[in-house]
Amino acid sequence: MHFVICVFIALICLVTAILFTEVFPKWLKVFLALLGSATSGYAISIFIRKVAMWTEAYEKPELLPVAGIAAVVVLILTIIVTMMLNKKKAK
């Protein structure tokens, strides 16, 4: 259930940032990106942990380090996609 809630919160952050991109100041967009990436990372780490428990293929990982790594990866991907879209818009 935590996985579904985290994915829902991350999607709400994404939709809010997309719909109100013209209205929000830059600091609020940055805050939404950080919140969305942290929530997405936590959801990914919950999913990895559940897969490890279901398959018993490997030992169940600790939740907090995996969530931190996943959140950083999602944030980096968000930054890269944003930069690509800005370059495409500038052309």
Order of alpha helices (4+ residues) and beta strands (2+ residues): alpha-alpha-alpha
